[in-house]
């Protein structure tokens, strides 16, 4: 196989070299004209015009630069067409349906933060290439370097407009990729199987740790469950979960037997990786539940270990309170807002409340159920305050309704508490067992949702090409698109 791959690679590379060498060199010509309509007043014309006149195109091309101050909600394509119809009808084809032949328009809206590229039919490029031209300018535009960004975009346009086929990235990449695909294909297959095998073993090891812990504590778990007061609202809910404990333990045992029977070849199967992950997840949930059963018994019956059990119930809330300041101090965290002040006041108040609840619980002035009720109410209030602050953050970061909707969707997904398989995550606590974990909007999920929301919006600002010309465009179908930065 190795000698065959080497012969194929050599032959393809030789063919690519012959094709490139046989092709005539492409023409290099200056723009036929340079027109600058800087209505936004952001370009240095003295720098821009000479620089554009020095750019080499593959064919004589008229270059038009148009800037205007718009808004994030605007359709730059529509605005460029309106401007051309009113001020430069020569930019449009005689039939009024396309851009004029030989024309390349580069457009910028520095306020709405859009960039667009438009070409005559004899100069048009693909949507991907239009995006590449726009992308070449975006980093500079984000730093408000409007002249430099415009030049970078036009230079990239000159490279791609009427580019000879043998200079295209597609041709060059295809030549190299085709040559190496046979060898890489075999190597990739081996790598995938090795990675799958390693992942399978890691999942089995994770499952073994949890399953071993559950098995060793099985008798103690049954004893703990047997003394949980069913008259307690919390105890009855935990016992309801326990009623399926043994059947789920039996499932974990069956899964354990299946994954440990896999040979080396079986471990490399994607299907068996899913099986191993199911074993690990099932065992981990059982391991968490037997701890909850033990804590419920200790806390509700005021056993000797109740303070430790109570501390475990407080741990998620304490973690949230401790993480608030970091959340509020982060970039775009709106730390000086009214909702941020409300969160800080809540944090300071409840750090004291936690100590009071604990003291009253120790003195038997409140029952374990009352303490858990207070903890539930406090965590629910924190969820409400975080939701209010999420809206403040969204309003502060989003530039328009579309971005705000996108951010809300990402935040809501995080608040829903779903993992990578879209299953609800389980908090190993009494409240997490009695109430679904997604009831509580934690600081960790806020951070996850916010980071995802910001990344999604920034990605959309950097891409998401728009090709239509809006309601005023009529039947106009000239080649062009715009995107945000």
C-alpha positions as CSV (number, residue, x, y, z in Angstrom):
1,X,0.0,0.0,0.0
2,X,2.8,2.4,0.9
3,X,4.6,2.1,-2.5
4,X,1.2,2.6,-4.3
5,X,0.5,5.8,-2.4
6,X,4.0,7.1,-3.1
7,X,3.6,6.5,-6.9
8,X,0.1,8.1,-6.9
9,X,1.4,11.2,-5.0
10,X,4.4,11.6,-7.3
11,X,2.2,11.3,-10.4
12,X,-0.4,13.9,-9.2
13,X,2.2,16.4,-8.1
14,X,3.9,16.1,-11.4
15,X,0.6,16.7,-13.2
16,X,-0.1,19.7,-11.0
17,X,3.3,21.2,-11.8
18,X,2.8,20.6,-15.5
19,X,-0.6,22.3,-15.5
20,X,0.6,25.3,-13.6
21,X,3.8,25.6,-15.7
22,X,1.9,25.3,-18.9
23,X,-0.6,28.0,-18.1
24,X,0.2,31.6,-19.2
25,X,0.8,34.1,-16.5
26,X,-2.2,36.3,-15.6
27,X,-2.5,39.9,-16.6
28,X,-1.8,42.6,-14.0
29,X,-3.5,46.0,-14.6
30,X,-4.2,49.0,-12.6
31,X,-7.9,50.0,-11.9
32,X,-9.6,51.7,-14.9
33,X,-11.0,54.3,-12.5
34,X,-11.2,54.9,-8.7
35,X,-14.4,56.7,-7.4
36,X,-14.7,57.5,-3.7
37,X,-18.0,58.5,-2.1
38,X,-17.1,58.9,1.5
39,X,-20.4,60.3,2.9
40,X,-19.5,58.9,6.3
41,X,-16.4,61.0,6.4
42,X,-14.1,58.3,7.8
43,X,-11.6,57.7,4.9
44,X,-8.2,59.4,4.3
45,X,-8.7,60.1,0.6
46,X,-5.1,61.3,0.2
47,X,-3.9,57.8,1.3
48,X,-6.7,55.7,-0.1
49,X,-6.8,56.9,-3.8
50,X,-3.1,56.5,-4.6
51,X,-3.0,53.2,-2.9
52,X,-6.0,51.8,-4.8
53,X,-4.5,53.1,-8.1
54,X,-1.4,51.0,-7.3
55,X,-3.4,47.8,-6.8
56,X,-3.1,45.3,-9.7
57,X,-6.3,43.6,-11.0
58,X,-6.5,40.7,-13.4
59,X,-8.7,42.7,-15.7
60,X,-9.3,46.5,-16.0
61,X,-11.8,47.3,-13.3
62,X,-13.6,50.4,-12.1
63,X,-13.3,50.6,-8.3
64,X,-16.0,52.5,-6.4
65,X,-15.8,53.0,-2.6
66,X,-18.9,54.1,-0.8
67,X,-19.3,54.8,3.0
68,X,-22.3,56.0,4.9
69,X,-23.4,56.2,8.5
70,X,-26.3,53.8,9.0
71,X,-27.6,51.6,11.8
72,X,-27.2,48.0,12.9
73,X,-30.7,47.2,11.6
74,X,-30.0,48.6,8.1
75,X,-29.6,46.5,5.0
76,X,-26.3,47.8,3.5
77,X,-27.1,46.2,0.1
78,X,-30.3,48.2,-0.1
79,X,-28.6,51.4,0.9
80,X,-25.8,51.0,-1.7
81,X,-28.5,50.4,-4.4
82,X,-30.4,53.4,-3.3
83,X,-27.3,55.6,-3.5
84,X,-26.3,54.2,-6.9
85,X,-29.8,54.9,-8.3
86,X,-29.8,58.5,-7.1
87,X,-26.2,59.5,-7.5
88,X,-24.4,57.1,-9.8
89,X,-26.8,55.5,-12.3
90,X,-23.8,54.5,-14.4
91,X,-23.0,51.9,-11.7
92,X,-26.1,50.0,-12.8
93,X,-26.5,48.0,-16.0
94,X,-28.7,49.5,-18.8
95,X,-31.6,47.2,-18.0
96,X,-31.5,48.3,-14.4
97,X,-31.3,44.7,-13.1
98,X,-27.6,44.2,-12.4
99,X,-24.4,46.1,-11.5
100,X,-22.6,47.6,-14.5
101,X,-19.9,45.5,-16.3
102,X,-16.3,46.1,-15.2
103,X,-17.4,47.5,-11.8
104,X,-16.3,46.6,-8.3
105,X,-18.0,48.4,-5.4
106,X,-16.6,48.2,-1.8
107,X,-19.0,49.6,0.8
108,X,-18.7,50.4,4.5
109,X,-21.1,51.4,7.2
110,X,-18.9,52.3,10.2
111,X,-21.8,53.0,12.5
112,X,-24.0,50.1,11.7
113,X,-20.8,48.0,11.3
114,X,-21.5,46.5,8.0
115,X,-19.2,45.8,5.0
116,X,-20.4,45.0,1.5
117,X,-19.0,44.0,-1.9
118,X,-20.8,44.3,-5.3
119,X,-19.7,43.4,-8.8
120,X,-20.8,43.6,-12.4
121,X,-21.7,40.3,-14.0
122,X,-18.3,40.1,-15.8
123,X,-16.5,40.6,-12.4
124,X,-18.6,38.6,-10.0
125,X,-17.2,36.0,-7.7
126,X,-18.8,33.4,-5.5
127,X,-20.5,34.1,-2.2
128,X,-17.6,32.5,-0.4
129,X,-15.1,34.7,-2.2
130,X,-17.2,37.8,-1.4
131,X,-17.1,36.8,2.2
132,X,-13.3,36.4,1.9
133,X,-13.0,39.9,0.6
134,X,-15.1,41.3,3.4
135,X,-13.3,39.2,6.0
136,X,-9.9,40.7,4.9
137,X,-11.1,44.1,6.1
138,X,-12.9,43.2,9.3
139,X,-10.1,43.0,11.9
140,X,-8.9,46.5,10.8
141,X,-12.5,47.8,10.8
142,X,-13.0,46.5,14.4
143,X,-10.1,48.7,15.4
144,X,-11.7,51.6,13.5
145,X,-8.9,51.6,10.9
146,X,-11.3,52.5,8.1
147,X,-8.9,53.5,5.4
148,X,-6.5,50.5,6.0
149,X,-9.4,48.1,6.2
150,X,-10.9,49.4,2.9
151,X,-7.5,48.9,1.3
152,X,-7.2,45.4,2.6
153,X,-10.6,44.5,1.3
154,X,-9.9,46.0,-2.2
155,X,-6.5,44.2,-2.4
156,X,-8.3,40.9,-1.6
157,X,-10.9,41.7,-4.2
158,X,-8.2,42.3,-6.8
159,X,-6.8,38.9,-6.1
160,X,-10.1,37.1,-6.5
161,X,-11.9,39.0,-9.2
162,X,-11.4,37.2,-12.6
163,X,-8.7,35.1,-11.0
164,X,-7.2,32.6,-13.5
165,X,-8.3,29.0,-12.6
166,X,-4.8,27.8,-12.0
167,X,-4.2,30.4,-9.3
168,X,-7.4,29.5,-7.4
169,X,-7.1,28.1,-3.9
170,X,-9.5,25.3,-5.0
171,X,-7.2,24.1,-7.7
172,X,-4.1,24.3,-5.6
173,X,-5.7,22.6,-2.6
174,X,-7.3,19.9,-4.8
175,X,-3.9,19.1,-6.3
176,X,-2.2,18.6,-3.0
177,X,-5.2,17.0,-1.2
178,X,-5.9,14.5,-3.9
179,X,-2.2,13.4,-3.9
180,X,-2.3,12.8,-0.1
181,X,-5.8,11.6,0.4
182,X,-5.0,7.9,-0.1
183,X,-2.3,7.9,2.6
184,X,-4.2,10.2,4.9
185,X,-7.4,8.2,4.5
186,X,-5.7,5.1,5.9
187,X,-4.0,7.1,8.7
188,X,-7.2,8.9,9.6
189,X,-9.0,5.6,9.9
190,X,-6.4,4.3,12.3
191,X,-6.4,7.5,14.3
192,X,-10.2,7.5,14.7
193,X,-10.2,3.9,15.9
194,X,-7.3,4.6,18.4
195,X,-9.1,7.7,19.8
196,X,-12.3,5.8,20.1
197,X,-10.6,3.0,21.9
198,X,-8.9,5.4,24.3
199,X,-12.3,7.2,24.9
200,X,-14.0,3.9,25.5
201,X,-11.5,2.9,28.2
202,X,-11.7,6.3,29.9
203,X,-15.5,6.0,30.1
204,X,-15.2,2.5,31.5
205,X,-12.7,3.6,34.1
206,X,-15.1,6.4,35.1
207,X,-18.0,4.0,35.4
208,X,-15.9,1.6,37.4
209,X,-15.1,4.2,40.0
210,X,-18.7,5.1,40.5
211,X,-20.0,1.5,40.3
212,X,-17.5,0.3,42.8
213,X,-18.5,3.1,45.3
214,X,-22.2,2.3,44.9
215,X,-21.6,-1.5,45.3
216,X,-19.5,-1.0,48.5
217,X,-22.2,1.3,50.0
218,X,-25.2,-0.7,48.8
219,X,-26.1,-2.2,52.2
220,X,-25.6,1.2,53.9
221,X,-27.7,2.9,51.3
222,X,-30.6,0.5,51.9
223,X,-30.3,1.1,55.7
224,X,-30.3,4.8,55.2
225,X,-33.4,4.7,52.9
226,X,-35.1,2.5,55.5
227,X,-35.0,5.2,58.2
228,X,-35.8,8.3,56.1
229,X,-39.1,9.7,57.5
230,X,-41.7,9.3,54.7
231,X,-43.8,11.9,56.5
232,X,-41.3,14.6,55.5
233,X,-42.0,16.4,52.2
234,X,-38.3,16.1,51.3
235,X,-37.9,12.6,52.6
236,X,-40.9,11.3,50.6
237,X,-39.5,12.7,47.3
238,X,-36.0,11.2,48.0
239,X,-37.7,7.8,48.8
240,X,-39.6,8.0,45.5
241,X,-36.2,8.2,43.7
242,X,-34.9,5.4,45.8
243,X,-37.7,3.0,44.7
244,X,-36.0,2.7,41.3
245,X,-32.5,2.5,42.8
246,X,-32.1,-1.3,42.7
247,X,-33.5,-1.6,39.2
248,X,-31.1,1.1,38.0
249,X,-28.3,-0.7,39.9
250,X,-29.2,-3.9,38.0
251,X,-29.0,-2.0,34.7
252,X,-25.6,-0.6,35.7
253,X,-24.4,-4.2,36.5
254,X,-25.6,-5.4,33.1
255,X,-23.9,-2.5,31.3
256,X,-20.7,-3.2,33.3
257,X,-20.7,-6.8,32.2
258,X,-21.2,-5.8,28.6
259,X,-18.4,-3.2,28.4
260,X,-15.9,-5.4,30.3
261,X,-16.5,-8.1,27.7
262,X,-15.3,-5.9,24.9
263,X,-12.1,-6.9,23.2
264,X,-9.6,-4.5,21.6
265,X,-11.5,-4.4,18.3
266,X,-14.8,-3.8,20.1
267,X,-13.4,-0.9,22.1
268,X,-12.6,0.9,18.8
269,X,-16.3,0.9,17.8
270,X,-18.3,4.2,18.0
271,X,-21.3,2.2,19.0
272,X,-19.5,0.7,22.0
273,X,-18.2,4.1,23.0
274,X,-21.8,5.1,23.4
275,X,-22.4,2.0,25.5
276,X,-19.4,2.8,27.7
277,X,-20.6,6.4,28.2
278,X,-24.1,5.1,29.2
279,X,-22.5,2.8,31.8
280,X,-20.4,5.7,33.2
281,X,-23.4,8.1,33.4
282,X,-25.7,5.5,34.9
283,X,-23.1,4.6,37.6
284,X,-22.3,8.3,38.3
285,X,-25.9,9.2,38.9
286,X,-26.4,6.2,41.2
287,X,-23.3,7.3,43.1
288,X,-24.7,10.8,43.5
289,X,-28.1,9.5,44.6
290,X,-26.7,7.2,47.3
291,X,-25.0,10.3,48.8
292,X,-28.3,12.2,48.7
293,X,-30.0,9.3,50.5
294,X,-27.4,9.3,53.2
295,X,-27.6,13.1,53.6
296,X,-31.4,13.0,53.7
297,X,-31.3,10.4,56.5
298,X,-28.7,12.3,58.5
299,X,-30.3,15.7,58.2
300,X,-34.0,14.8,58.6
301,X,-33.3,12.5,61.5
302,X,-30.7,14.9,63.1
303,X,-28.1,12.2,63.1
304,X,-24.6,12.9,64.4
305,X,-23.4,13.7,60.9
306,X,-26.2,16.3,60.1
307,X,-23.8,19.3,60.0
308,X,-21.8,17.7,57.2
309,X,-25.0,16.9,55.3
310,X,-26.3,20.4,55.7
311,X,-23.0,21.9,54.5
312,X,-23.3,19.8,51.4
313,X,-26.8,21.3,50.7
314,X,-25.4,24.8,51.2
315,X,-22.4,24.2,49.0
316,X,-24.0,25.1,45.6
317,X,-25.5,28.3,47.0
318,X,-22.3,29.4,48.7
319,X,-20.4,28.8,45.4
320,X,-22.9,31.0,43.6
321,X,-22.6,33.8,46.1
322,X,-18.8,33.6,46.0
323,X,-18.7,33.8,42.2
324,X,-21.0,36.8,41.8
325,X,-18.3,39.4,41.9
326,X,-16.2,37.7,39.2
327,X,-19.3,37.6,37.1
328,X,-20.1,41.2,37.5
329,X,-16.5,42.3,37.0
330,X,-16.1,40.6,33.6
331,X,-16.1,42.5,30.4
332,X,-19.6,43.4,29.3
333,X,-20.8,42.2,32.7
334,X,-22.7,45.5,33.4
335,X,-21.2,45.6,36.9
336,X,-22.3,49.2,37.6
337,X,-26.0,48.5,36.7
338,X,-29.0,48.5,39.1
339,X,-29.4,44.7,38.6
340,X,-25.8,44.2,39.6
341,X,-26.3,46.3,42.8
342,X,-29.3,44.1,43.6
343,X,-27.2,41.0,43.2
344,X,-24.5,42.4,45.5
345,X,-27.0,43.3,48.2
346,X,-28.6,39.9,48.0
347,X,-25.1,38.3,48.3
348,X,-24.2,40.3,51.4
349,X,-27.5,39.6,53.0
350,X,-27.6,35.9,52.4
351,X,-24.1,35.2,53.5
352,X,-25.3,36.3,56.9
353,X,-28.6,34.5,56.5
354,X,-26.8,31.2,55.9
355,X,-25.1,31.5,59.3
356,X,-28.4,32.3,61.0
357,X,-30.2,29.3,59.4
358,X,-27.4,27.0,60.5
359,X,-27.4,28.4,64.1
360,X,-31.2,28.0,64.3
361,X,-31.0,24.5,62.9
362,X,-28.4,23.6,65.5
363,X,-30.5,25.0,68.3
364,X,-33.6,23.2,67.0
365,X,-35.4,26.5,66.5
366,X,-36.2,25.4,63.0
367,X,-36.6,22.0,61.5
368,X,-34.6,20.5,58.6
369,X,-37.6,21.0,56.3
370,X,-37.8,24.7,57.2
371,X,-34.1,25.1,56.6
372,X,-34.4,23.4,53.2
373,X,-37.4,25.6,52.5
374,X,-35.4,28.7,53.2
375,X,-32.5,27.5,51.0
376,X,-34.9,26.7,48.2
377,X,-36.5,30.2,48.5
378,X,-33.1,31.9,48.5
379,X,-31.8,30.0,45.5
380,X,-35.1,30.7,43.6
381,X,-34.7,34.4,44.4
382,X,-31.1,34.3,43.2
383,X,-32.3,32.7,39.9
384,X,-34.8,35.6,39.5
385,X,-32.1,38.2,40.1
386,X,-29.7,36.5,37.7
387,X,-32.5,36.5,35.1
388,X,-33.0,40.2,35.6
389,X,-29.3,40.8,35.2
390,X,-29.1,38.7,32.1
391,X,-31.6,41.0,30.5
392,X,-29.4,44.0,31.5
393,X,-26.3,42.3,30.0
394,X,-28.2,41.5,26.8
395,X,-29.5,45.1,26.4
396,X,-26.0,46.4,27.0
397,X,-24.3,44.1,24.4
398,X,-26.9,43.5,21.7
399,X,-27.1,46.1,18.9
400,X,-30.5,45.1,17.6
401,X,-33.5,42.9,18.3
402,X,-32.1,40.0,16.3
403,X,-28.9,39.9,18.4
404,X,-30.9,40.3,21.6
405,X,-33.1,37.3,20.6
406,X,-30.0,35.2,19.8
407,X,-28.5,36.0,23.2
408,X,-31.7,35.2,25.1
409,X,-31.9,31.8,23.3
410,X,-28.3,31.0,24.4
411,X,-29.0,32.2,28.0
412,X,-32.2,30.2,28.2
413,X,-30.4,27.1,26.9
414,X,-27.8,27.4,29.7
415,X,-30.5,28.1,32.3
416,X,-32.3,24.9,31.1
417,X,-29.3,23.0,32.4
418,X,-28.7,20.7,29.4
419,X,-25.4,18.9,28.8
420,X,-23.8,18.0,25.5
421,X,-26.4,15.3,24.8
422,X,-29.3,17.7,25.5
423,X,-30.1,15.9,28.7
424,X,-30.9,17.8,31.9
425,X,-27.9,17.8,34.3
426,X,-28.4,16.5,37.8
427,X,-27.4,18.3,40.9
428,X,-26.4,15.8,43.6
429,X,-28.2,17.4,46.5
430,X,-31.5,17.1,48.3
431,X,-33.0,20.1,46.5
432,X,-31.5,18.9,43.2
433,X,-33.3,15.5,43.7
434,X,-36.6,16.9,44.9
435,X,-36.7,19.7,42.4
436,X,-35.2,19.6,38.8
437,X,-31.8,21.2,38.8
438,X,-32.8,23.6,36.0
439,X,-35.2,25.4,38.5
440,X,-32.1,27.2,39.8
441,X,-30.2,29.6,37.5
442,X,-26.7,29.4,38.9
443,X,-23.7,31.7,38.4
444,X,-21.9,28.9,36.5
445,X,-24.8,28.5,34.0
446,X,-25.1,32.3,33.7
447,X,-21.4,32.5,32.7
448,X,-21.8,29.6,30.3
449,X,-24.8,31.1,28.7
450,X,-23.3,34.6,28.5
451,X,-20.0,33.4,27.0
452,X,-21.9,31.3,24.4
453,X,-24.2,34.3,23.7
454,X,-21.4,36.7,23.2
455,X,-19.5,34.2,21.0
456,X,-22.6,33.6,18.8
457,X,-23.3,37.3,18.4
458,X,-19.6,38.1,17.6
459,X,-19.6,35.3,15.1
460,X,-22.8,36.6,13.5
461,X,-21.3,40.1,13.3
462,X,-18.3,38.6,11.6
463,X,-20.3,36.7,9.0
464,X,-23.9,36.0,8.2
465,X,-23.8,37.3,4.7
466,X,-26.9,39.1,3.4
467,X,-27.6,39.0,-0.3
468,X,-31.0,40.6,-0.7
469,X,-31.7,44.3,-1.6
470,X,-34.6,44.9,0.6
471,X,-38.2,46.0,-0.2
472,X,-37.0,49.0,-2.3
473,X,-34.7,46.8,-4.4
474,X,-37.6,45.5,-6.6
475,X,-36.4,42.9,-9.1
476,X,-32.7,44.0,-8.9
477,X,-30.5,41.0,-8.7
478,X,-26.9,42.3,-9.0
479,X,-24.1,40.2,-7.6
480,X,-23.3,41.4,-4.1
481,X,-23.6,40.8,-0.4
482,X,-22.8,42.4,3.0
483,X,-22.0,41.2,6.5
484,X,-21.4,42.5,10.0
485,X,-18.1,43.0,11.8
